[in-house]
Amino acid sequence: IHTCTLRLVLITGILLSHAGGDADGGYGVADGADSSASISSTACSIYLAPSAIPNAGLGTFTATDIAEGQQIGSPEIIHNVIDLSLHQSPAVADSCGVSDYEWLGSDYQAQVEGRRVLTLFPGLGAAINSHPGLYNTIGGMPSQPTSSVLVASDEQEETEGKSGHSISYHMLDRAADAGAGAISYYSGVQGYSTSNIKAGSELFSHYSDLYFSDRPEVFGLIPLAQDYASADKMIARFSRFMEENERAADDVDKISEAAIEDLWAAIVGSFEAGRLPSDEIPSGDQEESSKGDDAKKAAPEEEEDREEANVVSAHNEIAKRLRGALPNTIADLQRASKIGSAAHSLPNFIRTKEWLDVNGKCMDNIRPGQSSIPQAGRGAFANRFVSAGSIVLPLPLIHLNRSILDMYDLRDDPNHEGRLLKSKEPTGKQLLINYCFGHPESSLLLYPYSMMSSYINHASGGRAANVQLQWISDEGNMGGFFLPEWLEEDPATILSHSKLGLILEAIALVDIQEGEEILLDYGDAWDQAWAEHVASWSDDQRDSPQSQRYVYPHELNRRESIIRTEEEVKERPYPPNLSVGCFHLHRYSDTLNPIEERRIRRNGPPVEGRAWGDGEPYGEGADYIRPCRVLERKKVKSADDGTDEYLYTALLDADESESDEEITDRLVFDVPRHGMKFIDSPYQSDQHLKAAFRHEIGLPKQVWPESWNSKS
């Protein structure tokens, strides 16, 4: 008995001391899923369905196996919201409907559009949930940011289009096209798998542990990635202990199953630490019990008590998060040892094909392509045959107040450095309104966030719509995610709801063949607004200063092989709307080259910076791009054909968190030409054109309730 007791103590100590570190291996089939079952081949490969995460709403599932590094779905259009917290009060900006779905603009090379840019990424950026231990997808960079796009034209030489009729394409140009600035140019954003994903699995993005740890009032003290890693190590060590115990030759040395259960329960129970009683935690705002010297003497003791309470609270938080990742019983432990603690914590995150067909809606009936509609840019095309009356695409909706998208003239306050002056009345709308459903007489807007939802264009130019919108027809399949009682409420009541409750469907009006463009009727109000815009644009916009002085970045990227230094720019400046941008890694990245000291100008003092890398994650693999200045250029290779090669020393512009004087983390040596490109300066791209078209997409009268026509 003494020997058994000693072994229990040793095992417990080893488990607790090795709780940290990375988990080994991947995850298998979740609890509740048949490990031998396979999803049969199906036309649809991605579904919208109720998430396996409790209270997480809808989620996205794959119906096919996905290999690590494989593309998921089709490339998306993303939408940049410019300076929302400057045009609106910070409180209003944080509470608006899209705030829970936004990404940092810097994640998609969009931070150069303004001071504070937030990005909405429909599909895998919005219709997908996050799990700290099961994330299996990541979003890539837009393939064509901050430049123009191809649009259909009736004026150029005609070629045969995808839909079978004669069309041609040219680059959308603010000096020639009324559609300039009316569509997002940030396209080609592709999702990828970060691991092998089994058919039927729910797809999860990685919001980062910080996203969850900073919101305990929303998510509670749920396990984070490091907690699942620690739990997996503990489970593995305890499993080895049980295997050794089973191999014990002498029954005297073998620990009973009941004792093992008790041991595991004791280990798990040790992480169920409670907080200190509230009356034992100094609050710091209690009434002073004494004045003068007595209070001064007590202050250090109170501060010490507060520090001790904070330490206890932090330890309790860590313990509670790890406890949430640990299985409760030995039977649960044995299951978790096979599939991982994270997979064990989320039963049914792998579903059968039959379950997805009954409870989900297909989201990949559409693929992107070049639209045949003049001025429309990209369009939606049928990925497969869709019969009349069938669902082409489910459209879950985010409700938001129209006024959230109001934009004002902002200018620097000449009397107070760092402060902005704001016009009293709105002077424009965010581009996002062009992708929302609404009504001119309503304060309510509805933003669809399903995959490919931003690609469906208006049926114009004699083309007939082949889809129409209706409220979800079989709400039972989506559980309680469509709330029909909202159709009787007024806008103010709907806007007060913190959860989502509206889902539309795009229904095929006729049989739609594979490769046929999907077109929707945006409504008479939209038609009239577009016609008025084209008429006024023809007179005012074509010769405006914004058009005449502007040069598109792609034009200089194509013809300028050598980047000028800042001294050369003083003599020969670039067009005023353009800046030089440098691809870079975040300064906290572990993959940055070490700091080194160099002399970059003749007779200049040595300065500290970092050398450029030879391959990823440098260059475009670094993802981020920031405005930069070229301090020095040196030739490293000469060629008779004029294709000399240069390396540059560049200084990245300081962001809000950096000092202009501190340059070490912003100075980069040996940057090649492909590490830089011309970009629009802030507020210069077509999205910021004062005369750009802005109008919501209309819904039919039978769909839009009369009770919503109120701007209150």
HELIX and SHEET records of a PDB file:
HELIX    1   1 HIS A    2  SER A   17  1                                  16    
HELIX    2   2 LEU A   84  HIS A   87  1                                   4    
HELIX    3   3 PRO A   90  SER A   95  1                                   6    
HELIX    4   4 SER A   99  TYR A  101  5                                   3    
HELIX    5   5 GLY A  105  TYR A  108  5                                   4    
HELIX    6   6 GLN A  111  GLU A  113  5                                   3    
HELIX    7   7 GLY A  123  GLY A  125  5                                   3    
HELIX    8   8 ASP A  209  SER A  213  1                                   5    
HELIX    9   9 PRO A  216  PHE A  219  1                                   4    
HELIX   10  10 ALA A  225  ARG A  247  1                                  23    
HELIX   11  11 GLU A  257  GLY A  269  1                                  13    
HELIX   12  12 SER A  278  GLU A  280  5                                   3    
HELIX   13  13 GLY A  292  ALA A  325  1                                  34    
HELIX   14  14 ILE A  330  ILE A  339  1                                  10    
HELIX   15  15 SER A  341  SER A  345  1                                   5    
HELIX   16  16 LYS A  353  ASN A  359  1                                   7    
HELIX   17  17 ARG A  402  LEU A  405  5                                   4    
HELIX   18  18 LEU A  431  TYR A  435  5                                   5    
HELIX   19  19 SER A  453  TYR A  455  5                                   3    
HELIX   20  20 GLU A  475  MET A  478  5                                   4    
HELIX   21  21 PRO A  484  GLU A  488  5                                   5    
HELIX   22  22 PRO A  491  SER A  496  1                                   6    
HELIX   23  23 ASP A  524  ASP A  540  1                                  17    
HELIX   24  24 PRO A  545  GLN A  548  1                                   4    
HELIX   25  25 PRO A  553  ARG A  559  1                                   7    
HELIX   26  26 GLU A  566  GLU A  571  1                                   6    
HELIX   27  27 GLY A  619  ALA A  622  5                                   4    
HELIX   28  28 ARG A  673  GLY A  675  5                                   3    
HELIX   29  29 ASP A  686  HIS A  688  5                                   3    
HELIX   30  30 GLU A  706  TRP A  708  5                                   3    
SHEET    1   A 3 LEU A  58  THR A  62  0                                        
SHEET    2   A 3 ILE A  46  PRO A  50 -1                                        
SHEET    3   A 3 LYS A 361  CYS A 362 -1                                        
SHEET    1   B 3 GLN A  71  GLU A  76  0                                        
SHEET    2   B 3 VAL A 189  SER A 193 -1                                        
SHEET    3   B 3 THR A 137  GLY A 139 -1                                        
SHEET    1   C 3 HIS A  79  ILE A  82  0                                        
SHEET    2   C 3 VAL A 117  LEU A 120 -1                                        
SHEET    3   C 3 GLU A 102  LEU A 104 -1                                        
SHEET    1   D 2 ASN A 129  SER A 130  0                                        
SHEET    2   D 2 PHE A 204  SER A 205  1                                        
SHEET    1   E 3 LEU A 150  SER A 153  0                                        
SHEET    2   E 3 SER A 166  MET A 171 -1                                        
SHEET    3   E 3 THR A 159  GLU A 160 -1                                        
SHEET    1   F 4 ILE A 366  GLN A 370  0                                        
SHEET    2   F 4 ARG A 378  ALA A 382 -1                                        
SHEET    3   F 4 GLU A 517  LEU A 520 -1                                        
SHEET    4   F 4 ASN A 457  HIS A 458  1                                        
SHEET    1   G 6 VAL A 467  TRP A 471  0                                        
SHEET    2   G 6 ILE A 503  ALA A 508 -1                                        
SHEET    3   G 6 ILE A 391  ASN A 401 -1                                        
SHEET    4   G 6 LEU A 444  PRO A 448 -1                                        
SHEET    5   G 6 PHE A 437  GLY A 438 -1                                        
SHEET    6   G 6 ILE A 697  GLY A 698  1                                        
SHEET    1   H 2 ASP A 406  MET A 407  0                                        
SHEET    2   H 2 GLY A 428  LYS A 429 -1                                        
SHEET    1   I 2 LEU A 410  ASP A 412  0                                        
SHEET    2   I 2 LEU A 420  LYS A 422 -1                                        
SHEET    1   J 7 ILE A 595  ARG A 598  0                                        
SHEET    2   J 7 VAL A 607  ALA A 611 -1                                        
SHEET    3   J 7 LEU A 667  PRO A 672  1                                        
SHEET    4   J 7 GLU A 645  LEU A 652 -1                                        
SHEET    5   J 7 TYR A 624  LYS A 637 -1                                        
SHEET    6   J 7 LEU A 578  HIS A 584 -1                                        
SHEET    7   J 7 MET A 676  ASP A 680 -1                                        
END                                                                             
